[in-house]
């Protein structure tokens, strides 16, 4: 839930009360089977929601961070019970690899807050190479850090991960073990490929001098007044051949019909 201040000041719309009324009208305030979570980047919105509702409130951190101060966590606990952070705030990115694990999730969970991550995607280029560019392995790697959940636009992938029994085994097979952050980058740096041959050195830039400019004799031939010859037109010949072919095809079809 965002832009509440703009809508109130410029459009005269109270988006917070509108959301509360819509949820109450749907009966979500009097049921316990489903948990309603409201996320916002605006702490003022969450403060107002906490004053009048019992829904789970999530504070979304829009920027990528590498750490979070205890004072900031104490402020968040005043209006939210969970924090949503970006993928880069969990694993430190380096191009298409991870270089390590941040302390953000540990700092949040140690303060009795739930941490969530957004937005996990399925595209090949959006999944770090450490996770073999495979969405289920990516989900397992993030949840292994202590996150309470993840946000994704691909619910089928999340369902496939939850239904995978291999992740609940005590002795996970090698092919299903979650990679450690930064393992692939450290391996590549410690095992560089063979050095390629160096490029050649520039040794000589001297070239032959330019040749003298040749003087062409003037053109003394008088221009001809006769029109240039025209290429023979074959349009009539093509038309004649087409007509003969069409007549032959008609005769052939008539013979076949009367046979």
N, C-alpha and C positions, 0 to 999 in steps of 0.2 A: 504494500500500500504506500504509494508515493504521491508527491505533489499536493499534499493536503493543504499546506500553507498557501500555495498559489490559488487553488480552487476556492479557498475561503476568502482571500483578499480580493481576487480579481473576478471570480465568477459567482460569488455568493453561495457556494455549495459546501455543505458540511459533510464531507466524505466519510468521516469517522462515524458519525451518528447514522448515516445512511447504511453503512456496512453492518453496524450493530442491529439496526431494525430489520435488515434483510435476513440476518442469521436468526434473530429471534422469531421472525415470521415463519421461517422454515423449521423451527422447532429444535435448533441445535443447542439452545441454551438449557433445554430440559432433558437432554439425553446423555448417556455415558458410554454408549457402544462405540461411537466414533469420536476421535479426538480432533478438535478443530484447532488449527495452527494459523496464526496471522503473522505475516512477516512484513517488516517495514525498515526502510533506511533512515526514517525520521524518529528520533527518540521521543519527540513531543507527542507523536501519534500513539506510540506504545504506552506512554504515561497516561494518556487519556483513556485508552482501552483498558488498562489495568484498573483504573478507578471504577469502571462500570461493568466489567466482564470477568469471567473466569477462564477464558480461552488461553491456550499456550501461545505466548508471545515470543517471537524470534526477531532478534536484531541483526540486520544484514549489513555486513561490512563491504562496501562496494570496492574499495581499493585493496590491492594485494599488500600484505604485511608480512614481516618476518618475525615479529614478536608483539606482545601486548603487555602493557604495564599493569601492575596490580591495581593502581588507582582507576584505570579505565574499566577493569573487570568489576570493581566495586560499583562504579556508576551504572554499568549495564545491569547488574543484579537488582537495581532499584525499579526497573521497568520491564525486564525480560528474563526468561528462564533458559533461553538458548541463544546461540550465536551462529550465524551462517557466514562462512568465509569462502574465498575463492580457492580454486585448485592450486594456484601458485602460493597461497598462504600455508599450504600443507607441505608440499614438496617444492624445494627450491629448483626452478627450471634453469636449464642451460641448453639453449637451442631446442632440440627435440629429445633431450635427456633430462634426468634429474641429477642434481649434484649433492642432495642431502635432504634431511628432514628438519623442518622448523620446529620451534617449541610452542607454537600457537595453540595447537590442539591440547597439549599437556597443560598449558597455562589455564585454558578454559575449563577443562574437565576437573582439574585440581581444585577449582573454585566452586564445584558442584553445579556447574552449568553444562548444558548439552551442546556439543559442537556438530554442525552440519557443514557439508561442502556443496558447492554449486559450480558450474553446471557441467556434469559429465556428459560427454557426447560419444558417438559411435564412429565418427569419421576417422579414417586412418591417420590423418595428419594431426588430429587433436589428441591422440593417445600417445603418451611418452613411449619412446623405444624401450625403456627399461621394463615396461609391461608388455613387451612383444607386440605393441600396437593392437592389443586385444581387449575389448571392453570389459569382459568378465574379470580378467586378471586385474584391470585397472580398478574396478569396483572393490575387489578383494584387498588390494593394496591400500586403498584409502580407508576402508573400514577397519583394517588391522591397526591403524594408528590410534584408535580409540574414538573415532567419530560415532555419533549416535545415529547417523543416517546420511543420505546423499540425495541431491536433487538432480534429476536428469529428464531430458525430453524424450527418452526412449524407454517407456515402461516395460516393453517386452524384454529388453536386456536386463532390467532390474529383476523381473520375474524369473528369467532364466538363471540369474545368479542365486536368487533365494531358493530355487528348486534344485540347485546343484548340491547333491549329498556329499561330495568330496570335501567341501569346505568345513563340514562338521566332524570330520574324522579326527581321531586323536593322533594317528600317524598318517599325515597327509602324504600321498605319493609325490615323488620328486617332480613329476610333470605338472603338479597342481600347487606346488609350494609358491607362496607369494614372494616376489623378488624384493630385495632390500634396496632402499633408495640410494642412488648413486653408484650401484655396483657396475653397471655397464660403462659409464663414463670413466670410472677409475680403471676398469679393465682395458679400455681402449687407450688410455693415456699411458698405462704401464706396459702395454704391448703394441707399440706403434707399428705400422706397416713398414716394409723395407723401403729404404730411401730410394727415390727415383734418380735417374741420371741427371746431372746438372745441365742446364742450358749452355749452349756454345757461347764463347766470349766474342765480343766484337773486336776485330783486329784491324780491319782495313775498310776505309770509307772512300778511298780514292777511285775515281772512275775516269774513263776516257773523256776527252774534251768533246763538246758538241760539234758535229760536222757543219761545214758552211752551208748556208741556205742556197738551194739550187734556184737559178733564175729560169723560169719557164718562158718559152718563146710566145709572143702574142698570137692570138688566134685570128688568122686572116681569111678564113673561109666564110663566104657570104651566106647568110641564113636562107634556107630554101623557103619559097612561097607556097609550095604544094602542101596540102594537108597531110598529116601523118597517116600511114596506112592503118586501117581499123582491123582488128582481129575478126576472123569469120565467126558469125553467130551460128551456134548450133541449136538454138531454141526450136527452129522448125523441124530439124531432124529428130530432136527428142520428142516433140509432139507427135510426129509421124510414128515413131517406134511405140509410143504409148498407146496410140489409137489401134495399131495393129495387134498389140498384145491384148488389149481389152476385147477386141472383136474375137480373137482366138479363144479367149477364156469363155466368152459367151457361147461360142459354138461348142466348146467342149462340155459345158454344163448342160446344154440342150440335148446333146447326144447321150449324156449319162442319164438324163431324165426319161428319154424315150427308149432307152435300151431295155 
